[in-house]
């Protein structure tokens, strides 16, 4: 099981705290619950909506493909794969700079701007404690599942507009969904919350409570100053890179399913319209599994086991798909449920696991961005392994996705074993020598502080 920092482990919501104006205050449980409810209502819904639309815009090319996109654009061979691949170049390169800018600019300004230009773990992490994040982040992340299900339904409906205004049905998919994103992006400027200290939906006492509980959860693991030394500490942290490799493995499945699920279903023998509709129950099952996993993971204060569980289910699904020559369409369809559910068990947990083990604002912002950017490199893999000439069996596509799932499981195991070893070392005082450093440096070393304990 993961451990909180020693000074936090027995924290009680009724504990005496000090507000920013240094007057004594006692936070009762009901007040704390009220503040959390307000955060849930003001922080999450707009981020959920933005991510859902962002994900919808990202995957709608898969829906448009089976509605005639390739035919009308005279695409042949692996042209579709190249079109998918191009998206990931700016997406990966701008991930880290975006999170650094986010730390310096009000989230309401920056997130609404980039959503309007193209399409938020860090902001969510600024409002919640480590073992409150999984439920919230998974809720936010399930917007991708809803986008997948809603995208199939919406594509089915919009394709019926074929010929309207002289445009093909697949063009209407891009037109309507792109317009919806632009309108919501503009409105989000006034709906996205800024940092906790500026939270206008809380009164002065509630803000004091929120800041106090977050400070206690962070404990000594601070990194509020970004200089050369702290940047070297961030870039040299092996956890971030192992976490990125873990996420890279899982994301290969994520993008394989997102971009090729409608195509795979059509190859099963469904018509284009039926293939769009058949994606909906697969995403619905993944939604239920993801929510249950998030609740259980926070309840048990454990991450590693869920990553391995998701990978195991994923592997079973891919084995069935690789053996599809000997299986019926119904069995292959069931395998898609296994793959989708498996990746939505592991993927959200992997993000929160790393984020909750990065102490300090700058380390969490940059480290999380590196992990996500590394994971998104899987887009280059997923967009090139489903080779058109190998339809309908796609042995390379399914085989690579299977192999990358194993890579994710191995990386997770290395991460778990190393973090557990480090916690035991700190329990024995093996890192106490760091306490002799200058206070200014000690207050800016993030989770390298001897008092910090890693979540497992």
N, C-alpha and C positions, 0 to 999 in steps of 0.2 A: 504494500500500500504506500501511496505517496504521503509525505509528511509536510505539514506547514512549518514555518519557522518556529522555533521553540517559544518565542515570545508571543506567537499568535495561536498556537495549537489549542490552548484552553480559553481563548477569548470568549467572553460572554457578551451578548447584546446589551446586558444590563450594566456592563462595566462603566466605571466612572471615566469620563473623557474631558478633554479641555477644548473649548471652542476657540476659534481664531482670535477672539478678543481677550483671551486668557482668563475668562470667567469660568468658574466651575460649572459643569452641567452633567446631568445624568440622563443618558439616553435609554428610554424604556423600549421594550420589545415591540410594542404596537407602533410607536413612532418610527422605528427602524423599518418595520414592514410597510408602513405608509410611504416612506421615502423610496423604498425599492419598487413599490407599485407605480409610483409616479415616474421613476426612471424607466420602468418597463413600457409605460404608456407613451412616453415622450421620446425616448432614445431609439427603440427598436422598430416601430412600425414604418417610419419613413425610410430607414436604412434597408428594411426588408423589401419595401416597394422598389427602391432604387436598384438593389441587387437583382431582384426578380426581372426587372426590365433590362438590366445590363446582361444578364444571363440569357434572356429571351433573344436579345439582339445578337448574342454570340452564337446561338445554336440554330437560329431560324434558317440558316443556309442549308442545314440538313433537311428541313421540311421543304424548302424551295426546290431542292435537287430533284425530288421524286415527282414534283409538279411541272417539270419541263425546263428547269433552269439550264441544264447542260445542252439540251437540244436547241433552245432558242439562242444561246450564246456560242453555238458551234464548238462546244468544249469536247475534247476527246482524250482518250487515254487517262493520264493522271492529272489532267488540268484541274479537276475539282480538288485533289489533294493539295496542289500548289496554292489554290485560292484560299483554302483553310489555313495553310501554313503561314501565309503572308500576315495574317492577323496577329500572330504571336510575336513578331519582331518588336514593334513599339510596346506591346503589352508587357513584355519581359524587361526591356531596357528602361522603362519609365516607372517600374514598381518601386524601387528604392528611393529615387528622387521625389516621387509623390509623397511617400510617408515622411520624408524629411521636411518637405514644404508644409505638409499637414500639421506638423508640430509648431510651425511658425505663423500659420495663417488660420483664421477661424474656420472650423470644419464646414460651417454653413456656406461659406464662400467657396472654398476649394472643392468640396465634394459635389456641390451643385454645378460648378464650372466643368469639371472633368466628366460629369455625367452627361452634360449637354454636348461636350465635344466628342466623347465616345462612350462612354459608359463607365464590414469595415471594422476589421478585427481590432485595430488599434483604438478607435474611438469607443467601441464597446468595452474594451479592457480598461478604459479610463474611468468607467462608472461602476465596475463590479469587482468583487474580490475573486481570488484565484479559483475557488471551488463554487463560485456562482456563475462563472463564465460559460461553462460547457452548454448548459441549458439555453442561455441567451444566444450564444454564437450558433448553436445548431438551429435554433429557431430562425435566426438570420439566414443561415446557410440553406435551410430548406426552401428558401425562395428559389433556389436553383431547381429543386425538384418540382415545385409548383410551375416554374417557367417551362420545364420540360413537358409536364402534363397539359398545361394551359396552351403551350405552343403547338402541341399536336391538335388540340381542339380548335384553336384559332386558325391554324393553317388549313384545317379541314373546311372551316367556314369561309375563309378569305379566298380559297381556291375556287369557290363557287362564283366569285366575281370575275372569273376569266372572261376577257373580252370587253368588260366594262371600261369605258373611256379609252378604248383601244389598247389596254394593257393586259398582259397575260396574268393568270391567277397568281403565279409565283412572285410577280412584281408587286402585287397588292399586299403580299405578306410583308415585304420590306417597307412599303410606303406607310401602311397603317401602323405597324409596330414601331417604326422609326419616328413617326409623328407623335405617337403616345409617349415615347421616351423623352422627346424634346419638350413637350408640354409639362410633364412631371418634373423634369430637370429644372425648369424655370421656377415652378412653384416650390421646389424643395429648398430654395434659398431661404425661405421664411419658415420652413418646417424642420430642418436639421438643427439639432442642438449643438451648442459649442461646448467648451470644457466645463467640468463640474463646478469650478470656482465661479463660472459665469452663468450657471444654469438658472434661467429666469423662471422656470416652472417650479422652482423650490423657493421657499421663504428663507430668511437669514438663518433661522435655527436649523432648518432641514439641510441647507448647504453645509453648515458647520458639522452636522452629523455625518453627512456623506463624505466630506473631506477627511474627517477624523477616522472613520472606519477604513477608508482607503489607505490612509497613512499607516495605520496599524497593520494592515494586511501587507503593505510593501515593506514595513519594518526598516531594517538597515540597508536593504538592497536598493540603493538609489543611484541614478545616473542622470542628473538634470543638467549637466554641462557637457557639451560636445566639443572636445578638443582632439589633438592628434593622438594623445595617449588613450583616451576613451575609444576613439575610432579604431585604433589598433587592437584594443581589447575586444571590441565587437567583431571585427573581421577575423580575428584569430581564435574565436570561440568555436570549438569543434562541434558543439551541440547544434549550432545553427546549420552547419553544413550537413551533418548526419540527418538532421530533421528535414533539410531540403531534399536529400536523397530519398528519404522515406516518402515524402510527399510527391516527389517525382514519380516513384513507382506506382503510387495509388492514382495519381492524376492521369497516367497513361490510360487507365481504365475509364476514368471520368470522361476524358475527351473522346475516347474511342466510342463510348456509348452515346455521348451527346451529339456527335457529328454523324454517326453512321447507323444509329438505331432505326430511323425510318427506312434507310436503304436495306438493312438486314431484314427487317420485317417484310419489305416488298419482295426480297429474294426468297422468303418463305412461301411466297405464292399469293400474298394479299395484294389487293388493288392499292393504288396510291392513297385513296381516301380511307380505306380500311386500315392501312398501315399507320396513318396519322392517328386514327382513333385507338388502335391497339397499343400505342405508347402510353396512353393515359393510365390504365390499371398498373402498369409496371412502376411508373413514378409514384402512384398512390401507395403501393406497398412499401416503397423505399421511404416515403414520408413517415409512415407509422413506425418503421424500424428505427429511423434516425431519431425521432423524438423519444422513443423508449430508451435508446442507447444513451442519449444525452442525460436524461433524468437519472438513469442507473449509474452512469459514470460519475456524476457529481455526488450522488448519494454515497457511493462507495469510495469516493476520492481516489479513483484509480483510472489510468489511461491505457497502459500497455496491453492489458488483456483484451481490450475492445479492438485495438488495432489488429492484433493477431486473429481475433475472431472474424473480423471483416475480411482479412486477407484469406483465411481458410475457406470462407463461403465463396469468395471470388474465384479461388482456384478451382473449386468444384464446378462452378458454372462454366469456366473456360474449358475444363476437361470435357464436359458434355458437348460444348460447341465444337471442339476439335474433333470429336467422334461423331459428328452429325450425320455422316454417311450411314451410320448404323442406328440412327434414332429417328423418331417420328417428329413431325412439326410441333406437336404439343410438348414433347420433351424438350425440344430446342427452345420453345417459347418459355418454358419453365426455367431454363438455364439463364435466360435474360433477366428474369426476376432475381435469381441468385447473384448474378454479377452486379446488378443495380443496387440491391440491398446490401451486398457486401461492401461496396465502395462507399455507400452513405453511412455505414457503421464506422469505417475507419477514417475517412477523409476529414470530417469536422473535428474528430478527437485529435488527430495529428496536429492540426493548426493550434488548437487550444493548449495541447500538451507543451509545445515549444514556447508559445507566448507566455504561459504561466511560469515558465522556468527561466525567463529573461528578466532580470531585475533592473528597474530604472526605466524612465520614460523613453530616452533615446535608444537604449539597447533594445527595448521591446519594439519600438517603431522600426528601426533599421533591421533588426534581426528577423522580425516577422515578414518584412518586405522581401528580404533575401530568401527566406524559406519559400514564400509564395512564388517569387520570380523563378527560383530553381525548379519548383514543381511545375510551373507553367511551361518550362522547356519541353515538357512531355508533349506539348502540342505539336512540336516538330516531329516527334516520334509517331504519335497517333495519326497525324495527317499523311504519313508516308507509308504506313504498313498495311493499310486496307487497300490492296492493289486491285484495280478494276478487273483485270484479266483473271483474277483468282476467284471472282464471284461464282457461285454463292457461298463457297466454303471458307474463304479467307483464312487459310492456314497460317500465313505469316502474321496477319493482324491479331488473331486470337492467341497465337503462340507467343508473340512479343508481349502482349498484354499480360499473359500468364507469367512469363518470365519476370516482368517488371513488378508484378504483385509479390513475387518471391523476394525480389530486391527490397521492396518496402518492408516486408516482414523481417528480413535479416537486419536492416538498418534499425528497425524498432527494437529488436532484441539487443543490439549493440548499445543503443541509447539507454535502454532500461538497465542493463547490467552495469554500465558505466556510472549512471546517476545513482544507483543503489550503492555502489562502491564508494562514490564520493560522499554520500550522506553518512555512511558508516565512518569514513575517515574524519569527517568534521565532528561527528559525535565523540570521537576519541581525542579531539583537540588537534588533529593533524594539520589544520589550516590556521591555528590561532596565531602563528607568527605574523600573519597579515595585520593583526591588531596593532603592531608596532609602527605601522606606517603613519605618515602625517595625516591629521584629521581631514584636511581638504581632499587628499587622495582617497582615504578610506571611505569618505562620504560620496565618492563618485565611481566606485568599482562594481556597482550593480550586484549581480548574484554571486560574484566572487567573494563577497563578504562572508566571513566564517560563520556568522549566525544564520545564514540562509540555508534552507533545506529544499531539495528538489522534489517536485511532484513526480510520482511514478505511475 
